[in-house]
Amino acid sequence: MTDTWTMISETRTDLASYLETITPEQWDTPTLCEGWKVRDVAGHLIEGSYKVPMTKLVSGMLKYRFNINRMLSELAIENGKRPPEELLKEMHDVVPLRNTPGPTSVEDVLSDWVVHTQDIRRSLGSPGTIPEDRLRGSLDRMKTSGPPLGNKKRIAGLKLVATDMDWTYGNGPEVRGTGEALLMATCGRTAAIDDLAGDGVATLRSR
């Protein structure tokens, strides 16, 4: 099985290579991550790849009154203001880095990159294919993620069944679809729910 940091490096390389193919206009396309354009998602991923001193993290949390989502959103938009060529250079620069910002884990880092890659690719009509080892690792981490993501609560009481790989989770009314669609829906991307089927879809959509 591929080491998690290796999967992260490969995911970063794949996204950087993909971003090299898009037009200047596409960098300003809204993504599935609400309020973020392609450039903002790139800015978020780049910033989160560097080691953040605890003093800076604490001061940032105080500034935003411990509203993590607001802090991440504003930082992403600020970082995304840089020209595409600068963002691309930094995207390549962070490929080998092995930092886990704040209280996160290496599995969180992998999931962040995999999900945000799909936020970009789906919005640009080119979802691509996630290698199964990266997808499985992201599903296994995101299925139990609590606040601020809220994934665990979102899929509570449902049985998720992947139709393109050997992966299931939970009990209750079924939600069936590709592993990628299950991952994105678990993470609150409502656009992915249209790709799912089963008696539990209506419940998932209502959340």
Residue frames as a rotation matrix with the C-alpha (Angstrom) as fourth column:
MET 1
0.572 0.820 0.000 0.00
0.820 -0.572 0.000 0.00
0.000 0.000 -1.000 0.00
THR 2
-0.014 -0.585 0.811 1.27
0.520 -0.697 -0.494 3.46
0.854 0.415 0.314 -0.89
ASP 3
-0.542 -0.287 -0.790 2.54
0.833 -0.307 -0.460 5.56
-0.110 -0.907 0.406 2.02
THR 4
0.454 0.861 -0.229 0.18
0.827 -0.503 -0.252 8.44
-0.332 -0.075 -0.940 2.87
TRP 5
0.200 -0.437 -0.877 2.79
-0.062 -0.899 0.434 11.17
-0.978 -0.032 -0.207 2.37
THR 6
-0.838 -0.473 0.273 3.59
0.200 0.199 0.959 9.71
-0.508 0.858 -0.073 -1.03
MET 7
-0.177 0.866 0.468 -0.10
0.984 0.166 0.067 9.84
-0.019 0.472 -0.881 -1.93
ILE 8
0.560 0.340 -0.756 -0.18
0.445 -0.893 -0.072 13.49
-0.699 -0.296 -0.651 -0.82
SER 9
-0.352 -0.787 -0.506 2.82
-0.158 -0.483 0.861 14.34
-0.923 0.383 0.045 -3.01
GLU 10
-0.822 0.085 0.564 1.22
0.537 0.449 0.714 12.57
-0.193 0.890 -0.414 -5.96
THR 11
0.233 0.973 0.004 -2.08
0.951 -0.227 -0.211 14.39
-0.204 0.053 -0.978 -5.42
ARG 12
0.366 -0.188 -0.912 -0.29
0.096 -0.967 0.238 17.74
-0.926 -0.175 -0.335 -5.26
THR 13
-0.717 -0.695 -0.053 1.66
-0.031 -0.044 0.999 16.95
-0.696 0.718 0.010 -8.43
ASP 14
-0.525 0.594 0.609 -1.50
0.848 0.428 0.314 15.90
-0.074 0.681 -0.729 -10.26
LEU 15
0.525 0.767 -0.369 -3.36
0.730 -0.629 -0.268 19.07
-0.438 -0.129 -0.890 -9.27
ALA 16
0.032 -0.600 -0.799 -0.44
-0.124 -0.796 0.592 21.32
-0.992 0.080 -0.100 -10.21
SER 17
-0.865 -0.364 0.346 -0.22
0.242 0.302 0.922 19.60
-0.440 0.881 -0.173 -13.60
TYR 18
-0.116 0.914 0.388 -3.94
0.992 0.129 -0.009 20.04
-0.059 0.384 -0.921 -14.15
LEU 19
0.550 0.340 -0.763 -3.88
0.443 -0.893 -0.079 23.72
-0.708 -0.295 -0.642 -13.19
GLU 20
-0.500 -0.796 -0.340 -1.18
0.011 -0.398 0.917 24.28
-0.866 0.455 0.208 -15.78
THR 21
-0.786 0.209 0.581 -3.75
0.615 0.357 0.703 23.39
-0.060 0.910 -0.409 -18.45
ILE 22
0.200 0.967 -0.160 -6.53
0.929 -0.239 -0.283 25.83
-0.312 -0.092 -0.946 -17.48
THR 23
0.014 -0.108 0.994 -7.10
0.671 -0.736 -0.089 29.30
0.741 0.668 0.062 -18.92
PRO 24
-0.923 -0.357 0.147 -6.62
0.163 -0.706 -0.689 32.59
0.349 -0.611 0.710 -17.03
GLU 25
-0.312 0.894 0.323 -10.41
-0.714 -0.445 0.541 32.97
0.627 -0.061 0.777 -16.96
GLN 26
0.330 0.464 -0.822 -10.87
0.070 0.857 0.511 29.54
0.941 -0.227 0.250 -15.37
TRP 27
-0.669 -0.618 -0.412 -8.81
0.493 0.045 -0.869 30.58
0.555 -0.785 0.275 -12.37
ASP 28
-0.886 0.389 0.253 -11.78
-0.464 -0.755 -0.464 32.81
0.010 -0.528 0.849 -11.44
THR 29
-0.248 0.811 -0.529 -14.40
-0.234 0.480 0.846 30.05
0.940 0.334 0.071 -11.79
PRO 30
0.069 0.349 0.934 -16.50
-0.995 -0.041 0.089 29.46
0.069 -0.936 0.345 -8.63
THR 31
-0.735 -0.386 -0.557 -15.84
-0.359 0.919 -0.163 26.01
0.575 0.080 -0.814 -7.17
LEU 32
0.135 0.780 -0.611 -17.91
0.281 0.561 0.779 23.55
0.950 -0.277 -0.144 -5.14
CYS 33
-0.384 -0.301 -0.873 -16.31
0.922 -0.085 -0.377 25.06
0.039 -0.950 0.310 -2.04
GLU 34
0.531 0.821 0.212 -18.82
0.825 -0.558 0.096 27.83
0.197 0.124 -0.973 -1.36
GLY 35
0.940 -0.084 -0.330 -17.42
0.023 -0.952 0.306 31.34
-0.340 -0.296 -0.893 -1.79
TRP 36
0.041 -0.999 -0.001 -14.10
-0.155 -0.007 0.988 30.17
-0.987 -0.040 -0.156 -3.23
LYS 37
0.748 0.017 -0.663 -12.87
-0.662 -0.052 -0.748 30.48
-0.047 0.998 -0.028 -6.78
VAL 38
0.828 -0.504 -0.245 -10.28
0.358 0.813 -0.459 28.11
0.431 0.293 0.854 -8.25
ARG 39
-0.012 -0.894 0.449 -7.51
-0.015 -0.448 -0.894 30.53
1.000 -0.017 -0.008 -7.24
ASP 40
0.180 0.148 0.972 -8.82
-0.908 -0.355 0.222 30.64
0.379 -0.923 0.071 -3.65
VAL 41
0.981 0.158 0.117 -8.81
-0.188 0.928 0.322 26.85
-0.058 -0.338 0.939 -3.30
ALA 42
0.487 -0.872 -0.049 -5.24
0.474 0.311 -0.824 26.81
0.733 0.378 0.565 -4.63
GLY 43
-0.087 -0.503 0.860 -4.29
-0.452 -0.749 -0.484 29.53
0.888 -0.431 -0.162 -2.14
HIS 44
0.601 0.401 0.691 -5.81
-0.795 0.220 0.565 27.54
0.074 -0.889 0.452 0.72
LEU 45
0.971 -0.216 -0.106 -3.99
0.212 0.976 -0.044 24.34
0.113 0.020 0.993 -0.19
ILE 46
0.206 -0.947 0.248 -0.66
0.300 -0.180 -0.937 26.10
0.932 0.267 0.247 -0.57
GLU 47
-0.002 -0.170 0.986 -0.93
-0.729 -0.674 -0.118 27.99
0.684 -0.719 -0.122 2.71
GLY 48
0.730 0.419 0.540 -1.96
-0.682 0.504 0.530 24.85
-0.050 -0.755 0.654 4.57
SER 49
0.818 -0.466 -0.338 1.12
0.255 0.820 -0.513 22.97
0.516 0.333 0.789 3.35
TYR 50
-0.144 -0.903 0.405 3.56
-0.121 -0.390 -0.913 25.08
0.982 -0.180 -0.053 5.35
LYS 51
-0.231 -0.022 -0.973 4.34
0.883 0.414 -0.219 24.60
0.408 -0.910 -0.077 9.01
VAL 52
0.273 0.430 0.861 2.44
-0.003 -0.894 0.448 27.20
0.962 -0.125 -0.242 11.03
PRO 53
-0.814 -0.580 -0.034 4.03
0.059 -0.025 -0.998 28.25
0.578 -0.814 0.054 14.36
MET 54
-0.279 0.745 -0.605 1.68
0.924 0.381 0.043 27.67
0.262 -0.547 -0.795 17.27
THR 55
-0.539 0.041 -0.841 1.90
0.449 -0.831 -0.329 31.36
-0.713 -0.555 0.429 18.23
LYS 56
-0.917 0.198 -0.346 0.68
-0.394 -0.579 0.714 32.37
-0.059 0.791 0.609 14.76
LEU 57
-0.611 0.718 -0.332 -2.10
0.351 0.622 0.699 29.80
0.709 0.311 -0.633 14.87
VAL 58
-0.286 0.482 -0.828 -3.31
0.945 0.001 -0.326 30.98
-0.157 -0.876 -0.456 18.27
SER 59
-0.696 -0.010 -0.718 -3.17
0.067 -0.996 -0.051 34.66
-0.715 -0.084 0.694 17.30
GLY 60
-0.898 0.386 -0.212 -5.15
-0.271 -0.104 0.957 33.87
0.347 0.917 0.198 14.15
MET 61
-0.411 0.767 -0.492 -7.79
0.722 0.604 0.339 32.03
0.557 -0.216 -0.802 16.12
LEU 62
-0.381 0.230 -0.896 -8.11
0.723 -0.530 -0.443 34.93
-0.577 -0.816 0.035 18.53
LYS 63
-0.909 -0.023 -0.416 -8.42
-0.203 -0.848 0.490 37.40
-0.364 0.530 0.766 15.66
TYR 64
-0.626 0.690 -0.363 -11.33
-0.386 0.130 0.913 35.43
0.678 0.712 0.185 14.21
ARG 65
-0.206 0.547 0.812 -12.85
-0.976 -0.059 -0.208 34.64
-0.066 -0.835 0.546 17.63
PHE 66
-0.654 -0.227 0.721 -12.22
-0.327 0.945 0.001 30.92
-0.682 -0.236 -0.693 17.11
ASN 67
0.611 0.788 -0.074 -14.38
-0.354 0.188 -0.916 30.86
-0.708 0.586 0.394 13.97
ILE 68
-0.248 -0.825 0.508 -12.21
0.109 0.497 0.861 28.39
-0.963 0.269 -0.033 12.05
ASN 69
0.137 0.361 0.922 -14.27
0.919 0.301 -0.254 28.43
-0.369 0.883 -0.290 8.86
ARG 70
0.973 0.221 -0.063 -14.18
0.191 -0.930 -0.315 32.23
-0.128 0.295 -0.947 8.63
MET 71
0.366 -0.914 -0.174 -10.43
-0.422 -0.330 0.844 32.28
-0.829 -0.236 -0.507 9.26
LEU 72
-0.320 -0.492 0.809 -9.73
0.427 0.687 0.587 29.67
-0.845 0.534 -0.010 6.59
SER 73
0.469 0.607 0.642 -12.05
0.851 -0.116 -0.512 31.39
-0.236 0.787 -0.571 4.11
GLU 74
0.961 -0.083 -0.263 -10.52
-0.107 -0.991 -0.078 34.84
-0.254 0.103 -0.962 4.46
LEU 75
0.073 -0.995 0.067 -6.96
-0.368 0.036 0.929 33.49
-0.927 -0.092 -0.363 4.34
ALA 76
-0.127 -0.064 0.990 -7.76
0.704 0.698 0.136 31.46
-0.699 0.714 -0.043 1.22
ILE 77
0.771 0.499 0.397 -9.20
0.634 -0.534 -0.560 34.47
-0.068 0.683 -0.727 -0.59
GLU 78
0.763 -0.560 -0.323 -6.24
-0.424 -0.810 0.405 36.62
-0.489 -0.172 -0.855 0.41
ASN 79
-0.186 -0.882 0.433 -3.72
-0.134 0.459 0.878 34.00
-0.973 0.106 -0.204 -0.72
GLY 80
0.056 0.299 0.952 -5.65
0.803 0.553 -0.221 33.43
-0.593 0.778 -0.209 -3.94
LYS 81
0.827 0.277 -0.490 -5.19
0.032 -0.892 -0.450 37.04
-0.562 0.357 -0.746 -5.07
ARG 82
-0.136 -0.973 -0.186 -1.72
-0.311 -0.136 0.941 36.24
-0.941 0.186 -0.284 -6.40
PRO 83
0.053 0.120 -0.991 -1.20
-0.994 -0.086 -0.063 35.77
-0.093 0.989 0.115 -10.16
PRO 84
0.923 0.386 0.006 -1.77
-0.381 0.914 -0.138 32.23
-0.059 0.125 0.990 -11.50
GLU 85
0.462 -0.809 -0.364 1.89
-0.082 0.369 -0.926 31.81
0.883 0.457 0.104 -12.39
GLU 86
-0.409 -0.581 0.704 2.88
-0.746 -0.231 -0.624 32.54
0.525 -0.780 -0.339 -8.80
LEU 87
0.323 0.612 0.722 0.27
-0.883 0.470 -0.004 30.16
-0.342 -0.636 0.692 -7.43
LEU 88
0.919 0.000 -0.395 1.47
-0.220 0.831 -0.511 27.46
0.328 0.556 0.763 -9.83
LYS 89
-0.022 -0.999 -0.032 5.09
-0.346 0.037 -0.937 27.91
0.938 -0.010 -0.347 -8.76
GLU 90
-0.423 -0.112 0.899 4.15
-0.903 -0.030 -0.428 27.57
0.075 -0.993 -0.089 -5.11
MET 91
0.694 0.707 0.137 1.95
-0.707 0.705 -0.061 24.58
-0.140 -0.054 0.989 -5.87
HIS 92
0.640 -0.552 -0.534 5.01
-0.006 0.691 -0.723 22.81
0.768 0.466 0.439 -7.24
ASP 93
-0.291 -0.819 0.494 7.15
-0.538 -0.287 -0.793 24.03
0.791 -0.497 -0.357 -4.33
VAL 94
-0.080 0.321 0.944 4.91
-0.989 0.092 -0.115 22.41
-0.124 -0.943 0.310 -1.70
VAL 95
0.485 0.330 -0.810 4.83
-0.579 0.815 -0.014 18.98
0.656 0.475 0.586 -3.37
PRO 96
-0.117 -0.599 -0.792 7.58
0.185 0.770 -0.610 17.45
0.976 -0.218 0.021 -1.15
LEU 97
-0.524 -0.128 0.842 6.60
-0.676 -0.540 -0.502 19.18
0.519 -0.832 0.196 2.11
ARG 98
-0.241 0.397 -0.886 5.51
0.427 0.863 0.271 17.01
0.872 -0.313 -0.377 5.05
ASN 99
-0.964 -0.024 0.265 3.78
-0.200 -0.590 -0.782 19.30
0.175 -0.807 0.564 7.50
THR 100
-0.246 0.927 -0.282 0.54
0.814 0.356 0.459 18.78
0.525 -0.117 -0.843 9.41
PRO 101
-0.582 -0.006 0.813 -0.85
-0.124 -0.988 -0.096 22.23
0.804 -0.156 0.574 10.27
GLY 102
-0.141 0.537 0.832 -2.17
-0.928 -0.364 0.078 22.72
0.345 -0.761 0.550 13.80
PRO 103
-0.246 0.114 0.963 -3.92
-0.699 0.667 -0.257 19.70
-0.671 -0.737 -0.084 15.32
THR 104
0.622 0.554 -0.553 -4.46
-0.780 0.382 -0.495 17.93
-0.063 0.739 0.671 11.98
SER 105
0.259 -0.486 0.835 -3.16
-0.069 0.853 0.517 14.52
-0.963 -0.191 0.187 10.93
VAL 106
-0.784 -0.584 -0.209 -1.47
-0.286 0.041 0.957 13.28
-0.551 0.810 -0.200 7.77
GLU 107
-0.579 0.661 0.477 -4.81
0.786 0.608 0.109 11.68
-0.218 0.438 -0.872 6.82
ASP 108
0.386 0.691 -0.611 -6.45
0.483 -0.716 -0.505 15.11
-0.786 -0.100 -0.610 7.11
VAL 109
-0.233 -0.573 -0.786 -3.87
-0.437 -0.661 0.611 16.56
-0.869 0.485 -0.097 4.75
LEU 110
-0.942 -0.094 0.322 -4.51
0.204 0.602 0.772 13.85
-0.267 0.793 -0.548 2.16
SER 111
-0.162 0.975 0.152 -8.28
0.932 0.201 -0.301 14.30
-0.324 0.093 -0.942 2.40
ASP 112
0.247 0.211 -0.946 -8.01
0.129 -0.974 -0.184 18.08
-0.960 -0.077 -0.268 2.14
TRP 113
-0.586 -0.574 -0.572 -6.05
-0.493 -0.307 0.814 17.85
-0.643 0.759 -0.104 -1.09
VAL 114
-0.883 0.285 0.372 -8.21
0.449 0.743 0.496 15.11
-0.134 0.605 -0.784 -2.62
VAL 115
0.049 0.987 -0.153 -11.52
0.875 -0.117 -0.470 16.84
-0.482 -0.111 -0.869 -1.83
HIS 116
0.268 0.043 -0.962 -10.37
-0.075 -0.995 -0.066 20.30
-0.961 0.090 -0.263 -2.89
THR 117
-0.856 -0.513 -0.059 -8.92
-0.145 0.129 0.981 18.89
-0.496 0.848 -0.184 -6.10
GLN 118
-0.583 0.717 0.382 -12.42
0.812 0.510 0.282 17.65
0.007 0.475 -0.880 -6.90
ASP 119
0.221 0.608 -0.762 -13.91
0.516 -0.736 -0.437 21.01
-0.827 -0.297 -0.477 -5.87
ILE 120
-0.267 -0.444 -0.855 -11.84
-0.478 -0.709 0.518 22.48
-0.837 0.547 -0.023 -8.68
ARG 121
-0.967 -0.251 0.040 -12.10
-0.097 0.511 0.854 19.74
-0.235 0.822 -0.519 -11.27
ARG 122
-0.361 0.909 0.207 -15.86
0.870 0.409 -0.277 19.22
-0.337 0.080 -0.938 -10.94
SER 123
0.279 0.494 -0.824 -16.49
0.239 -0.867 -0.438 22.96
-0.930 -0.075 -0.359 -11.26
LEU 124
-0.268 -0.468 -0.842 -14.46
-0.715 -0.490 0.499 23.01
-0.646 0.735 -0.204 -14.48
GLY 125
0.654 0.695 -0.299 -16.28
-0.718 0.446 -0.534 19.99
-0.238 0.564 0.791 -15.92
SER 126
0.223 -0.659 -0.718 -13.28
-0.495 0.558 -0.666 17.68
0.840 0.504 -0.202 -15.69
PRO 127
0.769 0.233 0.595 -13.70
-0.635 0.177 0.752 15.46
0.070 -0.956 0.284 -12.62
GLY 128
-0.201 -0.924 -0.326 -10.95
-0.833 0.336 -0.439 13.03
0.515 0.183 -0.837 -13.60
THR 129
0.646 0.317 -0.694 -10.34
0.009 0.906 0.423 9.79
0.763 -0.280 0.582 -11.69
ILE 130
0.339 -0.509 0.792 -8.99
-0.934 -0.282 0.218 9.50
0.112 -0.813 -0.571 -8.15
PRO 131
-0.421 -0.540 -0.728 -6.64
-0.388 0.833 -0.394 6.52
0.820 0.117 -0.561 -7.63
GLU 132
0.423 0.768 -0.481 -8.34
0.090 0.493 0.866 4.03
0.902 -0.409 0.139 -5.33
ASP 133
-0.136 -0.506 -0.852 -5.75
0.905 0.286 -0.314 4.17
0.402 -0.814 0.419 -2.54
ARG 134
-0.963 -0.178 0.202 -6.15
0.110 -0.945 -0.308 7.96
0.246 -0.275 0.930 -2.22
LEU 135
-0.262 0.952 0.161 -9.93
-0.490 -0.275 0.827 7.71
0.832 0.137 0.538 -2.43
ARG 136
0.327 0.357 -0.875 -10.14
0.455 0.751 0.477 4.96
0.828 -0.555 0.083 0.18
GLY 137
-0.543 -0.622 -0.565 -7.87
0.805 -0.193 -0.561 6.86
0.240 -0.759 0.605 2.57
SER 138
-0.907 0.237 0.348 -9.97
-0.235 -0.971 0.047 10.00
0.349 -0.039 0.936 2.18
LEU 139
0.057 0.977 -0.207 -13.28
-0.293 0.214 0.932 8.17
0.954 0.008 0.299 2.64
ASP 140
0.142 -0.053 -0.988 -12.02
0.737 0.673 0.070 6.42
0.661 -0.738 0.135 5.77
ARG 141
-0.808 -0.472 -0.352 -10.92
0.586 -0.589 -0.556 9.73
0.055 -0.656 0.753 7.29
MET 142
-0.859 0.437 0.267 -13.82
-0.351 -0.882 0.315 11.92
0.373 0.176 0.911 6.24
LYS 143
-0.126 0.874 -0.470 -16.57
0.175 0.486 0.856 9.51
0.976 0.026 -0.215 7.33
THR 144
0.244 0.181 -0.953 -15.79
0.931 0.232 0.283 10.22
0.272 -0.956 -0.112 11.00
SER 145
-0.757 -0.590 0.281 -14.85
0.517 -0.804 -0.294 13.90
0.399 -0.077 0.914 10.78
GLY 146
0.094 0.784 -0.614 -16.75
0.971 -0.209 -0.117 16.08
-0.220 -0.585 -0.781 13.24
PRO 147
0.953 0.247 -0.178 -16.79
0.226 -0.965 -0.130 19.88
-0.203 0.084 -0.975 13.64
PRO 148
-0.394 0.565 -0.725 -16.05
-0.363 -0.820 -0.442 22.11
-0.844 0.090 0.528 11.84
LEU 149
-0.913 0.011 -0.408 -16.70
-0.394 0.233 0.889 19.86
0.105 0.972 -0.208 8.82
GLY 150
-0.244 0.892 0.380 -19.66
-0.807 0.031 -0.590 18.02
-0.538 -0.450 0.713 10.33
ASN 151
-0.445 0.038 -0.895 -19.33
-0.748 0.534 0.395 14.95
0.493 0.844 -0.209 8.12
LYS 152
-0.982 0.019 -0.186 -20.06
0.112 0.858 -0.501 12.40
0.150 -0.513 -0.845 10.84
LYS 153
-0.514 0.839 -0.176 -23.38
-0.034 -0.225 -0.974 14.06
-0.857 -0.495 0.144 11.64
ARG 154
-0.271 0.395 -0.878 -24.23
-0.907 -0.410 0.095 14.52
-0.322 0.822 0.470 7.95
ILE 155
-0.322 0.078 -0.943 -24.11
-0.633 0.724 0.276 10.78
0.704 0.686 -0.184 7.19
ALA 156
-0.855 0.011 0.518 -25.33
-0.458 0.455 -0.764 9.47
-0.244 -0.891 -0.384 10.56
GLY 157
-0.123 0.865 0.486 -27.96
-0.275 0.441 -0.854 6.73
-0.954 -0.238 0.184 10.25
LEU 158
0.696 0.297 -0.654 -27.18
-0.692 0.034 -0.721 6.05
-0.192 0.954 0.229 6.59
LYS 159
0.354 -0.598 0.719 -25.36
0.285 0.801 0.526 3.23
-0.891 0.018 0.454 4.86
LEU 160
0.385 -0.333 -0.861 -22.91
-0.802 -0.583 -0.133 4.40
-0.458 0.741 -0.491 2.23
VAL 161
0.420 -0.185 0.888 -22.15
0.314 0.948 0.049 1.86
-0.851 0.258 0.457 -0.50
ALA 162
-0.187 -0.572 -0.798 -19.52
-0.682 -0.509 0.525 2.46
-0.707 0.643 -0.295 -3.18
THR 163
0.780 0.586 0.218 -20.43
-0.218 0.582 -0.784 0.98
-0.586 0.564 0.582 -6.55
ASP 164
0.793 -0.533 -0.294 -16.95
-0.329 0.031 -0.944 1.09
0.512 0.845 -0.151 -8.08
MET 165
-0.407 -0.913 -0.020 -14.85
-0.461 0.224 -0.859 -0.25
0.789 -0.340 -0.512 -5.19
ASP 166
0.063 0.380 -0.923 -15.17
0.582 0.737 0.343 -2.49
0.810 -0.559 -0.175 -2.15
TRP 167
-0.947 -0.320 0.016 -16.15
0.185 -0.589 -0.787 0.11
0.261 -0.742 0.617 0.46
THR 168
0.138 0.988 0.075 -19.20
0.374 -0.122 0.919 0.51
0.917 -0.098 -0.387 2.68
TYR 169
-0.917 -0.395 -0.060 -19.89
0.204 -0.333 -0.921 2.38
0.344 -0.856 0.386 5.88
GLY 170
-0.748 0.593 0.300 -22.75
-0.657 -0.596 -0.461 2.76
-0.095 -0.542 0.835 8.35
ASN 171
-0.797 0.598 0.085 -26.20
0.593 0.801 -0.082 1.29
-0.117 -0.015 -0.993 8.79
GLY 172
-0.238 0.795 -0.558 -29.60
0.010 -0.572 -0.820 2.47
-0.971 -0.200 0.128 7.65
PRO 173
0.823 0.563 0.072 -31.16
0.122 -0.052 -0.991 3.55
-0.555 0.825 -0.111 4.35
GLU 174
0.093 -0.862 0.499 -28.66
0.826 0.346 0.444 3.09
-0.555 0.371 0.744 1.55
VAL 175
0.718 -0.093 -0.690 -26.85
-0.417 -0.851 -0.319 5.79
-0.558 0.517 -0.650 -0.38
ARG 176
0.361 -0.543 0.758 -25.11
0.609 0.753 0.249 4.27
-0.706 0.371 0.603 -3.40
GLY 177
0.985 -0.085 -0.148 -22.68
-0.169 -0.627 -0.761 5.75
-0.028 0.775 -0.632 -5.90
THR 178
0.414 -0.907 -0.081 -19.06
0.317 0.227 -0.921 6.01
0.853 0.356 0.381 -6.90
GLY 179
0.153 -0.460 -0.875 -16.54
0.988 0.073 0.134 6.42
0.002 -0.885 0.465 -4.13
GLU 180
-0.821 -0.497 0.280 -15.78
0.522 -0.853 0.017 9.92
0.230 0.160 0.960 -5.38
ALA 181
-0.240 0.822 0.517 -19.42
-0.083 -0.548 0.833 11.00
0.967 0.156 0.200 -5.27
LEU 182
0.585 0.414 -0.697 -19.82
0.594 0.366 0.716 9.51
0.552 -0.833 -0.032 -1.78
LEU 183
-0.291 -0.799 -0.526 -16.73
0.956 -0.260 -0.134 11.37
-0.030 -0.542 0.840 -0.59
MET 184
-0.857 -0.062 0.511 -17.87
0.204 -0.952 0.227 14.71
0.473 0.298 0.829 -1.97
ALA 185
0.122 0.977 0.174 -21.42
-0.034 -0.171 0.985 14.33
0.992 -0.126 0.013 -0.63
THR 186
0.384 -0.080 -0.920 -20.08
0.863 0.386 0.326 13.28
0.329 -0.919 0.217 2.78
CYS 187
-0.577 -0.719 -0.387 -18.08
0.795 -0.604 -0.062 16.51
-0.189 -0.343 0.920 2.78
GLY 188
-0.072 0.687 -0.723 -21.18
0.412 -0.640 -0.649 18.59
-0.908 -0.344 -0.237 2.10
ARG 189
-0.853 -0.210 -0.477 -20.83
-0.329 -0.493 0.805 19.11
-0.405 0.844 0.351 -1.65
THR 190
-0.039 0.972 0.231 -24.49
-0.243 0.215 -0.946 19.02
-0.969 -0.093 0.228 -2.66
ALA 191
0.148 0.059 -0.987 -23.66
-0.978 -0.142 -0.155 18.86
-0.149 0.988 0.036 -6.38
ALA 192
-0.785 -0.547 -0.291 -22.42
-0.583 0.811 0.047 15.30
0.210 0.206 -0.956 -5.85
ILE 193
-0.522 0.645 0.558 -25.76
-0.287 0.483 -0.827 14.14
-0.803 -0.592 -0.067 -4.41
ASP 194
0.381 0.675 -0.632 -27.24
-0.825 -0.060 -0.562 14.12
-0.417 0.735 0.534 -7.92
ASP 195
-0.173 -0.553 -0.815 -24.78
-0.816 0.544 -0.196 11.31
0.552 0.631 -0.545 -8.72
LEU 196
-0.932 -0.181 0.313 -26.11
-0.350 0.674 -0.651 9.10
-0.093 -0.717 -0.691 -5.90
ALA 197
-0.158 0.899 -0.407 -29.05
-0.483 0.290 0.826 6.71
0.861 0.327 0.389 -5.59
GLY 198
-0.662 -0.035 -0.749 -30.89
0.466 0.764 -0.447 4.87
0.588 -0.645 -0.489 -2.85
ASP 199
0.326 0.918 -0.224 -33.49
0.710 -0.082 0.699 5.33
0.624 -0.387 -0.679 -0.15
GLY 200
0.258 -0.284 -0.923 -31.15
0.875 -0.337 0.348 7.45
-0.410 -0.898 0.162 1.95
VAL 201
-0.519 -0.525 0.674 -30.46
0.800 -0.577 0.165 10.13
0.303 0.625 0.720 -0.67
ALA 202
0.271 0.711 0.649 -33.40
0.325 -0.702 0.634 12.33
0.906 0.039 -0.421 0.35
THR 203
0.869 -0.003 -0.495 -32.21
0.492 -0.105 0.864 12.31
-0.054 -0.994 -0.090 3.96
LEU 204
-0.118 -0.989 -0.084 -28.66
0.911 -0.142 0.387 13.19
-0.395 -0.031 0.918 2.93
ARG 205
-0.377 0.020 0.926 -29.94
0.666 -0.689 0.286 16.00
0.643 0.725 0.246 0.71
SER 206
0.634 0.747 0.199 -31.97
0.363 -0.515 0.777 17.46
0.683 -0.420 -0.598 3.59
ARG 207
0.666 -0.453 -0.592 -28.85
0.645 -0.049 0.763 17.83
-0.375 -0.890 0.259 5.69
